C-alpha cells in the first residue's frame, strides 16, 4: 500500500521547515509566508498530491474546524445560494458548515444552538435574527461565542452583520414605478419582528413621502410566504373594491402571493396592477409574467459572512463591523405603465 504523503515530504521538496508549509497551506496564516515561498510550497504540495490533515490541524489549534449555520427556513429560495456561498469559502480552508433549520420556531432554534455548541463548533452564522426576542443570539453573545449575523441583524447585540442594501433596493423599486406613472403603491411587508421587514417598509414610506403626489400604504403579512402574500392582497382587494396600481412585495414569495390573488380576482399583471418582488430568487424570471425584482447578492453574502467569522476565529476576538453589499433592480415584464383610470384611492396606513 502506498504511503500517505506527509507535510515533511512537502517541506523536504520545497526546502523549508514543515511549520512554514503548515502556514503557507492554511489560508488564515498564509500571509505570514512570503509570496515566493508560498508558491514554491504549493507547487510542491501539488506535485506530491499532498492533502492537509484537517483533524490534526484541529488538534494542534484546539479548533473543531466546524461552523454552525442556523437558518429560519431552508425551503425559502433565498437561503440555498447563501449556504453555497458559505460552503464555497469554508471548504478550501478545511472548515465544514453544520446546518440547522429552525422553521421559525424558538424552541427548535434553542435546541439547534445547544446541539451545535455540544459539537464544539468554532463559531456561528445566524440568519435568524429577530426584533424583540433575541434569546439564542443574546445567549451566544453573553457566552462570548464568536458569531456573524447574516441578512437580519440582532437589534442591540453588537455582532457583525452582512446584509444587502435593502433601503436602496426599495427606493429603486419605488422610483421605477413612479417613472411608469404609478402614484398609488402598496407594500406588502414581512413580519415586523424581522429587521429586514422594518428596513424595507421604512425605506418604502420614506421614498413615497419624498415624491409629490405619491401615496404609499404598508400592510404587514403574517409570514414571508406565498400564502401570506395572497391573503394580504385578498384583504386589500376586498376593501370596497379599492386597489393600488402597483405592489412591492417584501420578498419574491409575497409578490408571488399577490400575483395569485390578482389572478383569482380577474386582474392582469401588469395591465391592471404592476408587481415587484425582492431577492430575485431562482425561477423569478420564469413567473407569468417574469417578475421585476430587487436582486440581492445572496452568494456573496454567504461568502462574506464566512470570511468575517474565520477572521474573528483567527484573531480570537469578535469584530464589530457591518458589511452592506449593493443590490440592483432587475426589470422584467411584471411592471408596466399605469393604465388609464385604473388608479383608485385607498387609505394610507403605516
ZIZI-V505668 format. One record per run of one state. SS is the DSSP state (H for helix, E for strand, C for the rest). FROM is the first residue (numbers start at 1). LEN is the number of residues. If there is no record, write none. Layout:
SS:FROM:LEN
SS:FROM:LEN
This chain:
C:1:6
H:7:8
C:15:3
H:18:7
C:25:5
H:30:3
C:33:2
H:35:14
C:49:5
H:54:8
C:62:4
E:66:6
C:72:5
H:77:15
C:92:4
E:96:6
C:102:4
H:106:13
C:119:5
E:124:3
C:127:8
H:135:8
C:143:4
E:147:4
C:151:9
E:160:5
C:165:1
H:166:14
C:180:4
E:184:6
C:190:5
H:195:15
C:210:5
E:215:6
C:221:5
H:226:12
C:238:8
E:246:4
C:250:2
H:252:13
C:265:9
E:274:6
C:280:4
H:284:3
C:287:5
E:292:4
C:296:2
H:298:18
C:316:6
E:322:4
C:326:2
E:328:3
C:331:20
